Structures are given as C-alpha cells and as structure tokens.
C-alpha cells in the first residue's frame, strides 16, 4: 500500500497503534535523522495539528534530532537558528540533539528515549521501505503508538517564504507576530515579536 501511494507522489502516513491508545495524550516525541530530513516539516506540522485537538490539550512536543558526530555542531546551530527565527515552533528546551554514527544501535536509542511517549513520530523514505519492506514499520516494538511519515511534497514551515511567494508581503516589510510561548493548545498570547520579512 505504501509503495503504491508513492507512485502518484503522495505523502504517506502509517499509524501503528497498540492497546495504549495514545495513553494520556501528554507527550509526542518526534525523531529527526540525517537519513530522512525531508520528512521533518511534515512531521512537525502533524504534531502541531494534533496539539490543536482538544484530546491533546496540554501535550508537549519533544524533538529528538540524531545526527552524525561530524554534523552535530552545524545541525545544532541550524536548528537553534530556526527556533530563534520562529521557523521551528518549539521551545529550545524541547529539542535534544543526539550525536550518533553507524556504530550506535539507533533502534535501542529510540526505544530508550521514547518508550514512555504517548505518540512517537518517525520518518521513512521510499528507498528504505523498498529495502526493508514491512519490517521497517515493525521496528521499535517497545514503543507504544507510532506514526510513520514519508513526505513526497515539499512542506514549507518558513512563513517568510510563504507570504512573499503568495504576494501578501515583500521582503523587508515589518510585521508584528503574536503568539503563546511555549506553544500549547489553548494558551493565551504572551509574546510579541517585531519581525522583518526576509
């Protein structure tokens, strides 16, 4: 089914759920890796869509980003800059960078860090699905409920690109952004940011 969905270049979501039924709906762990970075924006957006549902009110998103040792500094700086610029809508305290390489048992790493999460969101690629088959979706058996995500479309979180592309504003325009920080469903506005589109 997933391979068929890749033919028309569709985004694919596969939910593997257990008797846990999302538990208390308080924690969402999202795993980013260097293998499937293309999925990151869709994974983040899906997590925030869930936070908007009343059943997930008060839940927190934790992003676990596993990168090779050689890329940790550059990727940490990149993700922190995205947070500062508002392109990655999470609190810095909810981002954990995990140095890794081919010698680290990634499955054990994920299971140790996320075995108590109510939902874990993992990315996958078509190539990995072809290589591993259905076993790819059976990985991490000790996790409760898992949403596997494969993005075929480019998903933009970058607000600047989207509003300039659609002609709402021009580069250099100044706007005021208001939001609740940390971002949670039902929270009131407590932060104003003057932003220059660029």
Secondary structure, 3 states (H helix, E strand, C coil): CHHHHHHCCCCEEEEECCCCCCCCCCEEEEEEECCCHHHHHHHHHHHHHHHCCHHHCCCEEEEEEEEEHHHHHHHHHHHHHHHHCCCCCCCHHHEEEEEECCCCCHHHHHHHHHCCCCEEEEECCHHHHHHHHHHHHHCCCCCCCEEEEECCCCCCCCHHHHHHHCCCCCCCCEEEEEECCCCCCCCCCCEEEEEECC
